[in-house]
Amino acid sequence: MVTAPAVPEIYEDELLSSIEARAESLQSLRELGPPDLVHLIKQPIKSPNKQVGVYHHVTGIDASSSASLAAYINTLTYSPHDKQHKVVSGLYCCYNAFSRLDMRVQVYIPGTVESYCIDERGEKRVATDDLWLETYLCSVLRAYSYADDGSGDTIKKIVGVRRFNPITTTESEHKFLEAAERLFFNGWQLGSDPEIQVPNLVSNHLTTGLLNYIHTTGRYASGINLFEKLRTRDTEISSLLARVYIEADEEVKAVQLLHDAIQELPMDYSLLDCQADFCNKKGRSDLALEIAKRSVISAPSEFGTWARLAEIYVSLEQWDLALLTLNSCPMFTYQDKDAPRMPEPQKVFLPIMPEAMCDEIEDANMDDMELVHPTLRKLHAAGFKGTFLKAYNLLTEITKKIGWDQLLRVRSQVFVMEEEYRHEKQHVTQNPNASTTALRSSTPTTNGHGEPEEVSGSEDGTKVDKEASSAAAGESIEKPGHTVASEVVKAGGSDEPESTPNYTHFHNKRLCERWLDNLFMVLYEDLRVYTIWRTEMAQCRQQQLVYKKSPEEWEILGELAERLHHLDEAVEAYENCLQVRFSPKAMKGVLKLGERRHDIREVCGALIKLVTWQYRWYSEFSPSLLYTIRKLIEEEGAVKIRSIIQGTSLPQHVLDLTHQYAALCAAFRSSGSDG
């Protein structure tokens, strides 16, 4: 029997105000919708005329019918910590993102159950079987999409969300995949991940959820079966099938499938992207290059195709072309997941279930903000999401491989620097437009090898860097100069025909997009803070002094080191944080390094604490943690993993929570789970 997390209670200031707030927010929902809302009306046993409203949010409850939602409300009628009140009614609200309706089940205790739905205008509609099918599928996708990855970041966003695993048996899997098959061709209506410009048949929240489910549980045969059936109706779906084949280690089938599908659809960007990614990961970036270029031509307004091309240039160590490609990426404003916007509560009750009590994870209040140095608070890269996060990752990867100084050199070779531009404007008197002529050209002049020509006289471009560097009080890291803004160039003179022969010495350079210029400044700040930290630590070691930081500062430094791909230093910071107090983010960092080092005991120890912390905050389901335990069992066998978990010194009730995750792998007959 799976242990259910405790029930958080948020008390309304005014009765039904949370229901009203949810109804008002329906018009503004753009994604899968917020977690389900469960509202209870309680009345004191001794004075039945008074009523109080309490609510919490939940994901992963079977929303295929009104009966299953009513059954959930019935589990809440008994509260072990509140003997003074009784529940007289409950309302369950579950959003249907296909039809943009809020499905509702009202339960009167004892007595009747009523189900209906509310549209964006607040009008009542009849809840049909087709609408329940859509609602069920949305609820499973939300459970995966809104789950925490183990670091606690998602849990901390919304207070009081119970998270359940929507699929715990092969029967429930069958029900999910059947619903997905029936509604597959409507999936684009649900929207897509923030890196995708236009949701389509193979890039949307439904396909993301399906791939996430297959990846987490390792149920490749089920995924292959589903996509095989769907592919007969549309060849485009081959890209999804190929991805599952690759993950299932059926690479020969994947290659054959991609070859055949591309013959049929030579300009399908998702097929080309899958093929380019496969070749690149196999160390054949040379083969991946031409495919990725075709993918960009096929979908020039998609971020993913450009980012893949930039990634391949990084693999080929063509740093100039990697930067130019990155500069061409279309960037999209990040659209966050739909979250509930609730009125200020009267009070919040966050109980701990006895099974999740453990001294080792007793953390301070989740909102407890410690003393953090302003410099660490201001690191902008920590807030990057969506396309900006992926672009920043590419930039940090280049920096890790060639170093900051070399990155600045490449940057000044391919982009027009502000100082250089001003210098040029002063010197070109005969033809005032010469300095801007080639900037309007869409492709840089190359030297015959597809690489931009060497630039003479680039001292001008680096002079500003040197000045900034010397001004930076002895800091060892050079500050980047700004590139010239396109609006400056456009304002520089009239648009004459591009026939003038008098090109300047930077006629083959590009204008750097403002967002990329900003990324360089953010990266500089990250590297500067990282360098100061490592220098100070080294000095303290030399003098045998203790280097002191608050737990939150160690957490921020760990994230900083991880962003810059210094994983050993990241774990050192995370471990320093954990010595002072428990932090799920720091523990997740330790788990990641344990996986890299193949240190099974370290991974198991971190897993147990993360699973327990998740339960403490009402989550019995984290796909990321389930995936980790599944891979451990696959590699080492269930008996060994069970005995390592059992061999730790933590209380038995805590170990049982992790055993439940392992039991799921057995239920799905994962490789290694039979011992």
Secondary structure in CASP SS format (residue, H / E / C, confidence):
PFRMAT SS
TARGET T0000
AUTHOR 0000-0000-0000
METHOD secondary structure of the structure
MODEL  1
M C 1.00
V C 1.00
T C 1.00
A C 1.00
P C 1.00
A C 1.00
V C 1.00
P C 1.00
E E 1.00
I E 1.00
Y E 1.00
E C 1.00
D C 1.00
E C 1.00
L C 1.00
L C 1.00
S H 1.00
S H 1.00
I H 1.00
E H 1.00
A H 1.00
R H 1.00
A H 1.00
E H 1.00
S H 1.00
L H 1.00
Q H 1.00
S H 1.00
L C 1.00
R C 1.00
E C 1.00
L C 1.00
G C 1.00
P C 1.00
P C 1.00
D E 1.00
L E 1.00
V E 1.00
H E 1.00
L E 1.00
I E 1.00
K E 1.00
Q E 1.00
P E 1.00
I C 1.00
K C 1.00
S C 1.00
P C 1.00
N C 1.00
K C 1.00
Q C 1.00
V E 1.00
G E 1.00
V E 1.00
Y E 1.00
H E 1.00
H E 1.00
V E 1.00
T E 1.00
G C 1.00
I C 1.00
D C 1.00
A C 1.00
S C 1.00
S C 1.00
S H 1.00
A H 1.00
S H 1.00
L H 1.00
A H 1.00
A H 1.00
Y H 1.00
I H 1.00
N H 1.00
T C 1.00
L C 1.00
T C 1.00
Y C 1.00
S C 1.00
P C 1.00
H C 1.00
D C 1.00
K C 1.00
Q C 1.00
H E 1.00
K E 1.00
V E 1.00
V E 1.00
S E 1.00
G E 1.00
L E 1.00
Y E 1.00
C E 1.00
C E 1.00
Y E 1.00
N E 1.00
A C 1.00
F C 1.00
S C 1.00
R C 1.00
L E 1.00
D E 1.00
M E 1.00
R E 1.00
V E 1.00
Q E 1.00
V E 1.00
Y E 1.00
I C 1.00
P C 1.00
G C 1.00
T C 1.00
V E 1.00
E E 1.00
S E 1.00
Y E 1.00
C E 1.00
I E 1.00
D C 1.00
E C 1.00
R C 1.00
G C 1.00
E C 1.00
K E 1.00
R E 1.00
V C 1.00
A C 1.00
T C 1.00
D H 1.00
D H 1.00
L H 1.00
W H 1.00
L H 1.00
E H 1.00
T H 1.00
Y H 1.00
L H 1.00
C H 1.00
S H 1.00
V H 1.00
L H 1.00
R H 1.00
A H 1.00
Y H 1.00
S H 1.00
Y C 1.00
A C 1.00
D C 1.00
D C 1.00
G C 1.00
S C 1.00
G C 1.00
D H 1.00
T H 1.00
I H 1.00
K H 1.00
K H 1.00
I C 1.00
V C 1.00
G C 1.00
V E 1.00
R E 1.00
R E 1.00
F C 1.00
N C 1.00
P C 1.00
I C 1.00
T C 1.00
T C 1.00
T H 1.00
E H 1.00
S H 1.00
E H 1.00
H H 1.00
K H 1.00
F H 1.00
L H 1.00
E H 1.00
A H 1.00
A H 1.00
E H 1.00
R H 1.00
L H 1.00
F H 1.00
F H 1.00
N H 1.00
G H 1.00
W H 1.00
Q H 1.00
L H 1.00
G C 1.00
S C 1.00
D C 1.00
P C 1.00
E C 1.00
I C 1.00
Q C 1.00
V C 1.00
P C 1.00
N C 1.00
L C 1.00
V C 1.00
S C 1.00
N C 1.00
H H 1.00
L H 1.00
T H 1.00
T H 1.00
G H 1.00
L H 1.00
L H 1.00
N H 1.00
Y H 1.00
I H 1.00
H H 1.00
T H 1.00
T H 1.00
G C 1.00
R C 1.00
Y H 1.00
A H 1.00
S H 1.00
G H 1.00
I H 1.00
N H 1.00
L H 1.00
F H 1.00
E H 1.00
K H 1.00
L H 1.00
R H 1.00
T C 1.00
R C 1.00
D C 1.00
T H 1.00
E H 1.00
I H 1.00
S H 1.00
S H 1.00
L H 1.00
L H 1.00
A H 1.00
R H 1.00
V H 1.00
Y H 1.00
I H 1.00
E H 1.00
A C 1.00
D C 1.00
E C 1.00
E H 1.00
V H 1.00
K H 1.00
A H 1.00
V H 1.00
Q H 1.00
L H 1.00
L H 1.00
H H 1.00
D H 1.00
A H 1.00
I H 1.00
Q H 1.00
E H 1.00
L C 1.00
P C 1.00
M C 1.00
D C 1.00
Y H 1.00
S H 1.00
L H 1.00
L H 1.00
D H 1.00
C H 1.00
Q H 1.00
A H 1.00
D H 1.00
F H 1.00
C H 1.00
N H 1.00
K H 1.00
K C 1.00
G C 1.00
R C 1.00
S H 1.00
D H 1.00
L H 1.00
A H 1.00
L H 1.00
E H 1.00
I H 1.00
A H 1.00
K H 1.00
R H 1.00
S H 1.00
V H 1.00
I H 1.00
S H 1.00
A C 1.00
P C 1.00
S C 1.00
E C 1.00
F H 1.00
G H 1.00
T H 1.00
W H 1.00
A H 1.00
R H 1.00
L H 1.00
A H 1.00
E H 1.00
I H 1.00
Y H 1.00
V H 1.00
S H 1.00
L C 1.00
E C 1.00
Q C 1.00
W H 1.00
D H 1.00
L H 1.00
A H 1.00
L H 1.00
L H 1.00
T H 1.00
L H 1.00
N H 1.00
S H 1.00
C C 1.00
P C 1.00
M C 1.00
F C 1.00
T C 1.00
Y C 1.00
Q C 1.00
D C 1.00
K C 1.00
D C 1.00
A C 1.00
P C 1.00
R C 1.00
M C 1.00
P C 1.00
E C 1.00
P C 1.00
Q C 1.00
K E 1.00
V E 1.00
F E 1.00
L C 1.00
P C 1.00
I C 1.00
M C 1.00
P H 1.00
E H 1.00
A H 1.00
M C 1.00
C C 1.00
D H 1.00
E H 1.00
I H 1.00
E C 1.00
D C 1.00
A C 1.00
N C 1.00
M C 1.00
D C 1.00
D C 1.00
M C 1.00
E C 1.00
L C 1.00
V C 1.00
H C 1.00
P H 1.00
T H 1.00
L H 1.00
R H 1.00
K C 1.00
L C 1.00
H H 1.00
A H 1.00
A H 1.00
G H 1.00
F C 1.00
K C 1.00
G H 1.00
T H 1.00
F H 1.00
L H 1.00
K H 1.00
A H 1.00
Y H 1.00
N H 1.00
L H 1.00
L H 1.00
T H 1.00
E H 1.00
I H 1.00
T H 1.00
K H 1.00
K H 1.00
I H 1.00
G C 1.00
W H 1.00
D H 1.00
Q H 1.00
L H 1.00
L H 1.00
R H 1.00
V H 1.00
R H 1.00
S H 1.00
Q H 1.00
V H 1.00
F E 1.00
V C 1.00
M E 1.00
E H 1.00
E H 1.00
E H 1.00
Y H 1.00
R H 1.00
H H 1.00
E H 1.00
K H 1.00
Q H 1.00
H H 1.00
V C 1.00
T C 1.00
Q C 1.00
N C 1.00
P C 1.00
N C 1.00
A H 1.00
S H 1.00
T H 1.00
T H 1.00
A H 1.00
L H 1.00
R H 1.00
S C 1.00
S C 1.00
T C 1.00
P C 1.00
T C 1.00
T E 1.00
N C 1.00
G C 1.00
H C 1.00
G C 1.00
E C 1.00
P E 1.00
E C 1.00
E C 1.00
V C 1.00
S C 1.00
G C 1.00
S C 1.00
E H 1.00
D H 1.00
G H 1.00
T H 1.00
K H 1.00
V H 1.00
D H 1.00
K H 1.00
E H 1.00
A H 1.00
S H 1.00
S H 1.00
A H 1.00
A C 1.00
A C 1.00
G C 1.00
E C 1.00
S C 1.00
I C 1.00
E C 1.00
K C 1.00
P C 1.00
G C 1.00
H C 1.00
T E 1.00
V C 1.00
A C 1.00
S H 1.00
E H 1.00
V H 1.00
V H 1.00
K H 1.00
A C 1.00
G C 1.00
G C 1.00
S C 1.00
D C 1.00
E C 1.00
P C 1.00
E C 1.00
S C 1.00
T C 1.00
P C 1.00
N C 1.00
Y C 1.00
T C 1.00
H C 1.00
F C 1.00
H C 1.00
N C 1.00
K C 1.00
R E 1.00
L C 1.00
C C 1.00
E C 1.00
R H 1.00
W H 1.00
L H 1.00
D H 1.00
N H 1.00
L H 1.00
F H 1.00
M H 1.00
V H 1.00
L H 1.00
Y H 1.00
E H 1.00
D H 1.00
L H 1.00
R H 1.00
V H 1.00
Y H 1.00
T H 1.00
I H 1.00
W H 1.00
R H 1.00
T H 1.00
E H 1.00
M H 1.00
A H 1.00
Q H 1.00
C H 1.00
R H 1.00
Q H 1.00
Q C 1.00
Q C 1.00
L C 1.00
V C 1.00
Y C 1.00
K C 1.00
K C 1.00
S C 1.00
P H 1.00
E H 1.00
E H 1.00
W H 1.00
E H 1.00
I H 1.00
L H 1.00
G H 1.00
E H 1.00
L H 1.00
A H 1.00
E H 1.00
R H 1.00
L C 1.00
H C 1.00
H C 1.00
L H 1.00
D H 1.00
E H 1.00
A H 1.00
V H 1.00
E H 1.00
A H 1.00
Y H 1.00
E H 1.00
N H 1.00
C H 1.00
L H 1.00
Q H 1.00
V H 1.00
R C 1.00
F C 1.00
S C 1.00
P H 1.00
K H 1.00
A H 1.00
M H 1.00
K H 1.00
G H 1.00
V H 1.00
L H 1.00
K H 1.00
L H 1.00
G H 1.00
E H 1.00
R H 1.00
R H 1.00
H C 1.00
D C 1.00
I H 1.00
R H 1.00
E H 1.00
V H 1.00
C H 1.00
G H 1.00
A H 1.00
L H 1.00
I H 1.00
K H 1.00
L H 1.00
V H 1.00
T H 1.00
W H 1.00
Q H 1.00
Y H 1.00
R H 1.00
W C 1.00
Y C 1.00
S E 1.00
E C 1.00
F C 1.00
S C 1.00
P H 1.00
S H 1.00
L H 1.00
L H 1.00
Y H 1.00
T H 1.00
I H 1.00
R H 1.00
K H 1.00
L H 1.00
I H 1.00
E H 1.00
E H 1.00
E H 1.00
G C 1.00
A H 1.00
V H 1.00
K H 1.00
I H 1.00
R H 1.00
S H 1.00
I H 1.00
I H 1.00
Q H 1.00
G C 1.00
T C 1.00
S C 1.00
L C 1.00
P C 1.00
Q H 1.00
H H 1.00
V H 1.00
L H 1.00
D H 1.00
L H 1.00
T H 1.00
H H 1.00
Q H 1.00
Y H 1.00
A H 1.00
A H 1.00
L H 1.00
C H 1.00
A H 1.00
A H 1.00
F C 1.00
R C 1.00
S C 1.00
S C 1.00
G C 1.00
S C 1.00
D C 1.00
G C 1.00
END
